[in-house]
Amino acid sequence: MFNPFEFINMGLWSISIGALGAAVAGILFANTDFFLSKSENAALEYLEETDLMTIDSEPRSFKAKNLWESNGAVIMAVRRPGCFLCREEASGLSSLKLQLDQLGVPLYAVVKEKVGTEVEDFQPYFKGEIYLDEKKRFYGPQKRKMMLLGFIRLGVWQNFYRAWQGGFEGNLEGEGFILGGAFVIGAGKQGILLEHREKEFGDKANLTAILEAARKISKQTAHGSI
Ligand SMILES: *[C@@H]1O[C@H](CO)[C@@H](O)[C@H](O)[C@H]1NC(C)=O
């Protein structure tokens, strides 16, 4: 016999299952690379002309190309100095410091802004000079952002977990949605040998690949100065 209540009940059930299915599908879809901001490779000419500022009591401005002109450089574009994933990445890159020193290749980082003592507090995690890239050119040419999507991506949670297990801590100061990355830039006009664009929060550059690229830097004989 037809029971209207049972009918409604079944209807509600299928709606809830449908909604659940849609939510699950949405989350799965968010975990694909479909929504990620596409990155565009930076041109050497574009990076060279970046005005960087020193971070000290008497800030000086200089062209970024000074950083790599004579010996090339490994440069980290820090998403946010207070972010614990970024600190983890910084200490990973710093673990290459000895090998980079042997190759004579300097290690630098750039930040987008100077908020309070954020840069000073980040320094212990990073064994290199840190400069301010106010125009965020190292994060461009097309700035890529990850916002709420970042928190439903499994990869991001895995990165959180890894960094948390590693004992890294951070805070919530400063802008943290524009994604960062890492570069290995050859000396003079040799070009960009490696460009890692963080695809989601905590997507670290491959250290082996960084070191391999750094070995390919051919030094200029004339010495430039910063
Ligand atoms: C890191 O880079 C090295 C050298 O390019 C490569 O052999 C290795 O598979 C990479 N590792 C990962 C996890 O991608």
The ligand as a MOL file (V3000), in Angstrom:
LIG
                    3D

  0  0  0     0  0            999 V3000
M  V30 BEGIN CTAB
M  V30 COUNTS 14 14 0 0 0
M  V30 BEGIN ATOM
M  V30 1 C 64.1120 15.3430 -6.6250 0
M  V30 2 O 64.9830 15.6500 -7.6770 0
M  V30 3 C 65.8430 14.5930 -8.0300 0
M  V30 4 C 66.8420 15.1180 -9.0280 0
M  V30 5 O 66.2810 15.9380 -10.0030 0
M  V30 6 C 65.0050 13.4440 -8.5780 0
M  V30 7 O 65.8400 12.3680 -8.9380 0
M  V30 8 C 64.0170 13.0120 -7.5040 0
M  V30 9 O 63.1780 12.0270 -8.0080 0
M  V30 10 C 63.1970 14.1930 -7.0170 0
M  V30 11 N 62.4170 13.7750 -5.8670 0
M  V30 12 C 61.1150 13.9730 -5.7810 0
M  V30 13 C 60.4680 13.5190 -4.5350 0
M  V30 14 O 60.4830 14.4890 -6.6830 0
M  V30 END ATOM
M  V30 BEGIN BOND
M  V30 1 1 1 2
M  V30 2 1 1 10
M  V30 3 1 2 3
M  V30 4 1 3 4
M  V30 5 1 3 6
M  V30 6 1 4 5
M  V30 7 1 6 7
M  V30 8 1 6 8
M  V30 9 1 8 9
M  V30 10 1 8 10
M  V30 11 1 10 11
M  V30 12 1 11 12
M  V30 13 1 12 13
M  V30 14 2 12 14
M  V30 END BOND
M  V30 END CTAB
M  END
